[in-house]
């Protein structure tokens, strides 16, 4: 059966196609691993920054209360009290922003692990999920308690 090398060419073509698909698969796997690693590093960093920001809020809250007590006792000016309040508010805002970043890191990890994700209307649902996730911390900050 002489076929002028058609079978060999078909085998070579199939082998080349297999090698190309294998290379694409390996590339996809490596990309997925990189995305998961990046998401995990981001999540860990966000957790540490969030914890630091929470401690900062607690310290600024104590400072603001002490400054208010000093102001009521006549030992501090209203300007000093307002600066303490402004510092506390700034720390609270930073903490809330870091909580938002932490939620986004969880979302990135979920996506990197292949979690179901829809692009249509995702911004609304993402915003709602972020708001729901940080709502208890925001409420605690507004009430002056530690989250």
PyMOL commands that place a pseudoatom at each C-alpha (Angstrom):
pseudoatom trace, name=CA, resn=UNK, resi=1, chain=A, elem=C, hetatm=0, pos=[0.000, 0.000, 0.000]
pseudoatom trace, name=CA, resn=UNK, resi=2, chain=A, elem=C, hetatm=0, pos=[1.837, 2.919, -1.289]
pseudoatom trace, name=CA, resn=UNK, resi=3, chain=A, elem=C, hetatm=0, pos=[0.144, 6.210, -0.415]
pseudoatom trace, name=CA, resn=UNK, resi=4, chain=A, elem=C, hetatm=0, pos=[3.007, 8.578, -1.182]
pseudoatom trace, name=CA, resn=UNK, resi=5, chain=A, elem=C, hetatm=0, pos=[3.482, 9.416, 2.529]
pseudoatom trace, name=CA, resn=UNK, resi=6, chain=A, elem=C, hetatm=0, pos=[-0.074, 10.597, 3.212]
pseudoatom trace, name=CA, resn=UNK, resi=7, chain=A, elem=C, hetatm=0, pos=[-0.427, 8.473, 6.341]
pseudoatom trace, name=CA, resn=UNK, resi=8, chain=A, elem=C, hetatm=0, pos=[2.909, 9.589, 7.706]
pseudoatom trace, name=CA, resn=UNK, resi=9, chain=A, elem=C, hetatm=0, pos=[1.977, 13.196, 6.978]
pseudoatom trace, name=CA, resn=UNK, resi=10, chain=A, elem=C, hetatm=0, pos=[-1.387, 12.716, 8.721]
pseudoatom trace, name=CA, resn=UNK, resi=11, chain=A, elem=C, hetatm=0, pos=[0.341, 11.199, 11.767]
pseudoatom trace, name=CA, resn=UNK, resi=12, chain=A, elem=C, hetatm=0, pos=[2.883, 14.029, 11.823]
pseudoatom trace, name=CA, resn=UNK, resi=13, chain=A, elem=C, hetatm=0, pos=[0.089, 16.580, 11.512]
pseudoatom trace, name=CA, resn=UNK, resi=14, chain=A, elem=C, hetatm=0, pos=[-1.890, 14.960, 14.329]
pseudoatom trace, name=CA, resn=UNK, resi=15, chain=A, elem=C, hetatm=0, pos=[1.231, 14.826, 16.500]
pseudoatom trace, name=CA, resn=UNK, resi=16, chain=A, elem=C, hetatm=0, pos=[1.967, 18.505, 15.838]
pseudoatom trace, name=CA, resn=UNK, resi=17, chain=A, elem=C, hetatm=0, pos=[-1.633, 19.420, 16.649]
pseudoatom trace, name=CA, resn=UNK, resi=18, chain=A, elem=C, hetatm=0, pos=[-1.417, 17.405, 19.873]
pseudoatom trace, name=CA, resn=UNK, resi=19, chain=A, elem=C, hetatm=0, pos=[1.835, 19.135, 20.864]
pseudoatom trace, name=CA, resn=UNK, resi=20, chain=A, elem=C, hetatm=0, pos=[0.324, 22.572, 20.174]
pseudoatom trace, name=CA, resn=UNK, resi=21, chain=A, elem=C, hetatm=0, pos=[-2.781, 21.782, 22.207]
pseudoatom trace, name=CA, resn=UNK, resi=22, chain=A, elem=C, hetatm=0, pos=[-0.641, 20.400, 25.029]
pseudoatom trace, name=CA, resn=UNK, resi=23, chain=A, elem=C, hetatm=0, pos=[1.442, 23.585, 25.040]
pseudoatom trace, name=CA, resn=UNK, resi=24, chain=A, elem=C, hetatm=0, pos=[-1.745, 25.690, 25.161]
pseudoatom trace, name=CA, resn=UNK, resi=25, chain=A, elem=C, hetatm=0, pos=[-3.080, 23.578, 28.026]
pseudoatom trace, name=CA, resn=UNK, resi=26, chain=A, elem=C, hetatm=0, pos=[0.168, 23.895, 29.984]
pseudoatom trace, name=CA, resn=UNK, resi=27, chain=A, elem=C, hetatm=0, pos=[0.168, 27.629, 29.403]
pseudoatom trace, name=CA, resn=UNK, resi=28, chain=A, elem=C, hetatm=0, pos=[-3.422, 27.875, 30.634]
pseudoatom trace, name=CA, resn=UNK, resi=29, chain=A, elem=C, hetatm=0, pos=[-2.608, 25.848, 33.747]
pseudoatom trace, name=CA, resn=UNK, resi=30, chain=A, elem=C, hetatm=0, pos=[0.446, 27.984, 34.517]
pseudoatom trace, name=CA, resn=UNK, resi=31, chain=A, elem=C, hetatm=0, pos=[-1.588, 31.154, 34.028]
pseudoatom trace, name=CA, resn=UNK, resi=32, chain=A, elem=C, hetatm=0, pos=[-4.297, 29.848, 36.358]
pseudoatom trace, name=CA, resn=UNK, resi=33, chain=A, elem=C, hetatm=0, pos=[-1.721, 28.932, 39.004]
pseudoatom trace, name=CA, resn=UNK, resi=34, chain=A, elem=C, hetatm=0, pos=[-0.166, 32.384, 38.717]
pseudoatom trace, name=CA, resn=UNK, resi=35, chain=A, elem=C, hetatm=0, pos=[-3.586, 34.033, 39.097]
pseudoatom trace, name=CA, resn=UNK, resi=36, chain=A, elem=C, hetatm=0, pos=[-4.357, 31.952, 42.196]
pseudoatom trace, name=CA, resn=UNK, resi=37, chain=A, elem=C, hetatm=0, pos=[-0.962, 32.727, 43.728]
pseudoatom trace, name=CA, resn=UNK, resi=38, chain=A, elem=C, hetatm=0, pos=[-1.398, 36.429, 43.029]
pseudoatom trace, name=CA, resn=UNK, resi=39, chain=A, elem=C, hetatm=0, pos=[-4.888, 36.408, 44.519]
pseudoatom trace, name=CA, resn=UNK, resi=40, chain=A, elem=C, hetatm=0, pos=[-3.665, 34.588, 47.642]
pseudoatom trace, name=CA, resn=UNK, resi=41, chain=A, elem=C, hetatm=0, pos=[-0.794, 37.045, 48.123]
pseudoatom trace, name=CA, resn=UNK, resi=42, chain=A, elem=C, hetatm=0, pos=[-3.163, 39.980, 47.627]
pseudoatom trace, name=CA, resn=UNK, resi=43, chain=A, elem=C, hetatm=0, pos=[-5.644, 38.476, 50.069]
pseudoatom trace, name=CA, resn=UNK, resi=44, chain=A, elem=C, hetatm=0, pos=[-2.968, 37.916, 52.708]
pseudoatom trace, name=CA, resn=UNK, resi=45, chain=A, elem=C, hetatm=0, pos=[-1.687, 41.469, 52.284]
pseudoatom trace, name=CA, resn=UNK, resi=46, chain=A, elem=C, hetatm=0, pos=[-5.202, 42.870, 52.462]
pseudoatom trace, name=CA, resn=UNK, resi=47, chain=A, elem=C, hetatm=0, pos=[-5.843, 40.927, 55.666]
pseudoatom trace, name=CA, resn=UNK, resi=48, chain=A, elem=C, hetatm=0, pos=[-2.691, 42.292, 57.301]
pseudoatom trace, name=CA, resn=UNK, resi=49, chain=A, elem=C, hetatm=0, pos=[-3.397, 45.852, 56.179]
pseudoatom trace, name=CA, resn=UNK, resi=50, chain=A, elem=C, hetatm=0, pos=[-6.986, 45.560, 57.370]
pseudoatom trace, name=CA, resn=UNK, resi=51, chain=A, elem=C, hetatm=0, pos=[-5.877, 44.326, 60.799]
pseudoatom trace, name=CA, resn=UNK, resi=52, chain=A, elem=C, hetatm=0, pos=[-3.392, 47.192, 61.062]
pseudoatom trace, name=CA, resn=UNK, resi=53, chain=A, elem=C, hetatm=0, pos=[-6.078, 49.681, 60.053]
pseudoatom trace, name=CA, resn=UNK, resi=54, chain=A, elem=C, hetatm=0, pos=[-8.497, 48.243, 62.632]
pseudoatom trace, name=CA, resn=UNK, resi=55, chain=A, elem=C, hetatm=0, pos=[-5.890, 48.720, 65.366]
pseudoatom trace, name=CA, resn=UNK, resi=56, chain=A, elem=C, hetatm=0, pos=[-5.282, 52.231, 64.098]
pseudoatom trace, name=CA, resn=UNK, resi=57, chain=A, elem=C, hetatm=0, pos=[-9.005, 53.016, 64.359]
pseudoatom trace, name=CA, resn=UNK, resi=58, chain=A, elem=C, hetatm=0, pos=[-9.025, 51.719, 67.929]
pseudoatom trace, name=CA, resn=UNK, resi=59, chain=A, elem=C, hetatm=0, pos=[-6.048, 53.906, 68.846]
pseudoatom trace, name=CA, resn=UNK, resi=60, chain=A, elem=C, hetatm=0, pos=[-7.517, 57.005, 67.186]
pseudoatom trace, name=CA, resn=UNK, resi=61, chain=A, elem=C, hetatm=0, pos=[-10.826, 56.350, 68.941]
pseudoatom trace, name=CA, resn=UNK, resi=62, chain=A, elem=C, hetatm=0, pos=[-9.031, 56.277, 72.315]
pseudoatom trace, name=CA, resn=UNK, resi=63, chain=A, elem=C, hetatm=0, pos=[-7.146, 59.440, 71.384]
pseudoatom trace, name=CA, resn=UNK, resi=64, chain=A, elem=C, hetatm=0, pos=[-10.356, 61.191, 70.357]
pseudoatom trace, name=CA, resn=UNK, resi=65, chain=A, elem=C, hetatm=0, pos=[-12.079, 60.218, 73.609]
pseudoatom trace, name=CA, resn=UNK, resi=66, chain=A, elem=C, hetatm=0, pos=[-9.126, 61.373, 75.694]
pseudoatom trace, name=CA, resn=UNK, resi=67, chain=A, elem=C, hetatm=0, pos=[-8.962, 64.640, 73.774]
pseudoatom trace, name=CA, resn=UNK, resi=68, chain=A, elem=C, hetatm=0, pos=[-12.686, 65.177, 74.289]
pseudoatom trace, name=CA, resn=UNK, resi=69, chain=A, elem=C, hetatm=0, pos=[-12.296, 64.543, 78.017]
pseudoatom trace, name=CA, resn=UNK, resi=70, chain=A, elem=C, hetatm=0, pos=[-9.416, 67.035, 78.102]
pseudoatom trace, name=CA, resn=UNK, resi=71, chain=A, elem=C, hetatm=0, pos=[-11.472, 69.572, 76.159]
pseudoatom trace, name=CA, resn=UNK, resi=72, chain=A, elem=C, hetatm=0, pos=[-14.425, 69.168, 78.537]
pseudoatom trace, name=CA, resn=UNK, resi=73, chain=A, elem=C, hetatm=0, pos=[-12.036, 69.659, 81.426]
pseudoatom trace, name=CA, resn=UNK, resi=74, chain=A, elem=C, hetatm=0, pos=[-10.643, 72.800, 79.834]
pseudoatom trace, name=CA, resn=UNK, resi=75, chain=A, elem=C, hetatm=0, pos=[-7.212, 71.357, 79.088]
pseudoatom trace, name=CA, resn=UNK, resi=76, chain=A, elem=C, hetatm=0, pos=[-7.487, 71.256, 75.286]
pseudoatom trace, name=CA, resn=UNK, resi=77, chain=A, elem=C, hetatm=0, pos=[-8.849, 73.529, 72.601]
pseudoatom trace, name=CA, resn=UNK, resi=78, chain=A, elem=C, hetatm=0, pos=[-11.772, 72.820, 70.333]
pseudoatom trace, name=CA, resn=UNK, resi=79, chain=A, elem=C, hetatm=0, pos=[-9.330, 72.840, 67.422]
pseudoatom trace, name=CA, resn=UNK, resi=80, chain=A, elem=C, hetatm=0, pos=[-7.377, 69.966, 68.999]
pseudoatom trace, name=CA, resn=UNK, resi=81, chain=A, elem=C, hetatm=0, pos=[-10.607, 68.037, 69.525]
pseudoatom trace, name=CA, resn=UNK, resi=82, chain=A, elem=C, hetatm=0, pos=[-11.673, 68.571, 65.914]
pseudoatom trace, name=CA, resn=UNK, resi=83, chain=A, elem=C, hetatm=0, pos=[-8.254, 67.442, 64.686]
pseudoatom trace, name=CA, resn=UNK, resi=84, chain=A, elem=C, hetatm=0, pos=[-8.623, 64.273, 66.766]
pseudoatom trace, name=CA, resn=UNK, resi=85, chain=A, elem=C, hetatm=0, pos=[-12.077, 63.692, 65.289]
pseudoatom trace, name=CA, resn=UNK, resi=86, chain=A, elem=C, hetatm=0, pos=[-10.761, 64.288, 61.780]
pseudoatom trace, name=CA, resn=UNK, resi=87, chain=A, elem=C, hetatm=0, pos=[-7.935, 61.812, 62.383]
pseudoatom trace, name=CA, resn=UNK, resi=88, chain=A, elem=C, hetatm=0, pos=[-10.413, 59.227, 63.655]
pseudoatom trace, name=CA, resn=UNK, resi=89, chain=A, elem=C, hetatm=0, pos=[-12.681, 59.736, 60.650]
pseudoatom trace, name=CA, resn=UNK, resi=90, chain=A, elem=C, hetatm=0, pos=[-9.733, 59.419, 58.283]
pseudoatom trace, name=CA, resn=UNK, resi=91, chain=A, elem=C, hetatm=0, pos=[-8.648, 56.176, 59.973]
pseudoatom trace, name=CA, resn=UNK, resi=92, chain=A, elem=C, hetatm=0, pos=[-12.205, 54.820, 59.749]
pseudoatom trace, name=CA, resn=UNK, resi=93, chain=A, elem=C, hetatm=0, pos=[-12.396, 55.649, 56.049]
pseudoatom trace, name=CA, resn=UNK, resi=94, chain=A, elem=C, hetatm=0, pos=[-9.058, 53.941, 55.448]
pseudoatom trace, name=CA, resn=UNK, resi=95, chain=A, elem=C, hetatm=0, pos=[-10.276, 50.878, 57.314]
pseudoatom trace, name=CA, resn=UNK, resi=96, chain=A, elem=C, hetatm=0, pos=[-13.466, 50.709, 55.259]
pseudoatom trace, name=CA, resn=UNK, resi=97, chain=A, elem=C, hetatm=0, pos=[-11.484, 51.081, 52.022]
pseudoatom trace, name=CA, resn=UNK, resi=98, chain=A, elem=C, hetatm=0, pos=[-9.177, 48.265, 53.106]
pseudoatom trace, name=CA, resn=UNK, resi=99, chain=A, elem=C, hetatm=0, pos=[-12.187, 46.090, 53.886]
pseudoatom trace, name=CA, resn=UNK, resi=100, chain=A, elem=C, hetatm=0, pos=[-13.426, 46.783, 50.359]
pseudoatom trace, name=CA, resn=UNK, resi=101, chain=A, elem=C, hetatm=0, pos=[-10.004, 45.807, 48.983]
pseudoatom trace, name=CA, resn=UNK, resi=102, chain=A, elem=C, hetatm=0, pos=[-10.140, 42.618, 51.019]
pseudoatom trace, name=CA, resn=UNK, resi=103, chain=A, elem=C, hetatm=0, pos=[-13.520, 41.726, 49.524]
pseudoatom trace, name=CA, resn=UNK, resi=104, chain=A, elem=C, hetatm=0, pos=[-12.149, 42.412, 46.060]
pseudoatom trace, name=CA, resn=UNK, resi=105, chain=A, elem=C, hetatm=0, pos=[-9.218, 40.107, 46.821]
pseudoatom trace, name=CA, resn=UNK, resi=106, chain=A, elem=C, hetatm=0, pos=[-11.655, 37.346, 47.791]
pseudoatom trace, name=CA, resn=UNK, resi=107, chain=A, elem=C, hetatm=0, pos=[-13.518, 37.915, 44.539]
pseudoatom trace, name=CA, resn=UNK, resi=108, chain=A, elem=C, hetatm=0, pos=[-10.257, 37.732, 42.564]
pseudoatom trace, name=CA, resn=UNK, resi=109, chain=A, elem=C, hetatm=0, pos=[-9.387, 34.466, 44.303]
pseudoatom trace, name=CA, resn=UNK, resi=110, chain=A, elem=C, hetatm=0, pos=[-12.848, 33.085, 43.579]
pseudoatom trace, name=CA, resn=UNK, resi=111, chain=A, elem=C, hetatm=0, pos=[-12.484, 33.996, 39.917]
pseudoatom trace, name=CA, resn=UNK, resi=112, chain=A, elem=C, hetatm=0, pos=[-8.945, 32.572, 39.730]
pseudoatom trace, name=CA, resn=UNK, resi=113, chain=A, elem=C, hetatm=0, pos=[-10.171, 29.282, 41.162]
pseudoatom trace, name=CA, resn=UNK, resi=114, chain=A, elem=C, hetatm=0, pos=[-12.754, 29.090, 38.396]
pseudoatom trace, name=CA, resn=UNK, resi=115, chain=A, elem=C, hetatm=0, pos=[-15.776, 30.256, 40.327]
pseudoatom trace, name=CA, resn=UNK, resi=116, chain=A, elem=C, hetatm=0, pos=[-18.856, 31.070, 38.337]
pseudoatom trace, name=CA, resn=UNK, resi=117, chain=A, elem=C, hetatm=0, pos=[-18.682, 34.590, 37.055]
pseudoatom trace, name=CA, resn=UNK, resi=118, chain=A, elem=C, hetatm=0, pos=[-21.060, 36.542, 34.886]
pseudoatom trace, name=CA, resn=UNK, resi=119, chain=A, elem=C, hetatm=0, pos=[-20.033, 39.765, 33.226]
pseudoatom trace, name=CA, resn=UNK, resi=120, chain=A, elem=C, hetatm=0, pos=[-23.551, 41.020, 32.522]
pseudoatom trace, name=CA, resn=UNK, resi=121, chain=A, elem=C, hetatm=0, pos=[-24.720, 43.103, 35.479]
pseudoatom trace, name=CA, resn=UNK, resi=122, chain=A, elem=C, hetatm=0, pos=[-21.705, 42.043, 37.523]
pseudoatom trace, name=CA, resn=UNK, resi=123, chain=A, elem=C, hetatm=0, pos=[-20.887, 45.566, 38.669]
pseudoatom trace, name=CA, resn=UNK, resi=124, chain=A, elem=C, hetatm=0, pos=[-24.213, 45.889, 40.459]
pseudoatom trace, name=CA, resn=UNK, resi=125, chain=A, elem=C, hetatm=0, pos=[-24.021, 42.474, 42.072]
pseudoatom trace, name=CA, resn=UNK, resi=126, chain=A, elem=C, hetatm=0, pos=[-20.355, 43.000, 42.970]
pseudoatom trace, name=CA, resn=UNK, resi=127, chain=A, elem=C, hetatm=0, pos=[-21.132, 46.319, 44.599]
pseudoatom trace, name=CA, resn=UNK, resi=128, chain=A, elem=C, hetatm=0, pos=[-24.011, 44.751, 46.492]
pseudoatom trace, name=CA, resn=UNK, resi=129, chain=A, elem=C, hetatm=0, pos=[-21.829, 41.861, 47.645]
pseudoatom trace, name=CA, resn=UNK, resi=130, chain=A, elem=C, hetatm=0, pos=[-19.086, 44.251, 48.758]
pseudoatom trace, name=CA, resn=UNK, resi=131, chain=A, elem=C, hetatm=0, pos=[-21.570, 46.408, 50.614]
pseudoatom trace, name=CA, resn=UNK, resi=132, chain=A, elem=C, hetatm=0, pos=[-23.100, 43.397, 52.329]
pseudoatom trace, name=CA, resn=UNK, resi=133, chain=A, elem=C, hetatm=0, pos=[-19.686, 42.054, 53.298]
pseudoatom trace, name=CA, resn=UNK, resi=134, chain=A, elem=C, hetatm=0, pos=[-18.457, 45.236, 54.942]
pseudoatom trace, name=CA, resn=UNK, resi=135, chain=A, elem=C, hetatm=0, pos=[-21.807, 46.403, 56.343]
pseudoatom trace, name=CA, resn=UNK, resi=136, chain=A, elem=C, hetatm=0, pos=[-21.236, 44.935, 59.841]
pseudoatom trace, name=CA, resn=UNK, resi=137, chain=A, elem=C, hetatm=0, pos=[-17.847, 46.650, 60.117]
pseudoatom trace, name=CA, resn=UNK, resi=138, chain=A, elem=C, hetatm=0, pos=[-19.234, 49.955, 58.881]
pseudoatom trace, name=CA, resn=UNK, resi=139, chain=A, elem=C, hetatm=0, pos=[-22.113, 49.703, 61.343]
pseudoatom trace, name=CA, resn=UNK, resi=140, chain=A, elem=C, hetatm=0, pos=[-19.683, 48.938, 64.169]
pseudoatom trace, name=CA, resn=UNK, resi=141, chain=A, elem=C, hetatm=0, pos=[-17.546, 51.935, 63.223]
pseudoatom trace, name=CA, resn=UNK, resi=142, chain=A, elem=C, hetatm=0, pos=[-20.559, 54.220, 63.130]
pseudoatom trace, name=CA, resn=UNK, resi=143, chain=A, elem=C, hetatm=0, pos=[-21.628, 52.996, 66.558]
pseudoatom trace, name=CA, resn=UNK, resi=144, chain=A, elem=C, hetatm=0, pos=[-18.130, 53.490, 67.909]
pseudoatom trace, name=CA, resn=UNK, resi=145, chain=A, elem=C, hetatm=0, pos=[-17.519, 49.836, 68.716]
pseudoatom trace, name=CA, resn=UNK, resi=146, chain=A, elem=C, hetatm=0, pos=[-14.646, 47.664, 67.573]
pseudoatom trace, name=CA, resn=UNK, resi=147, chain=A, elem=C, hetatm=0, pos=[-15.536, 45.510, 64.556]
for i in range(1, 147): cmd.bond("trace and resi %d" % i, "trace and resi %d" % (i + 1))
show_as sticks, trace
zoom trace
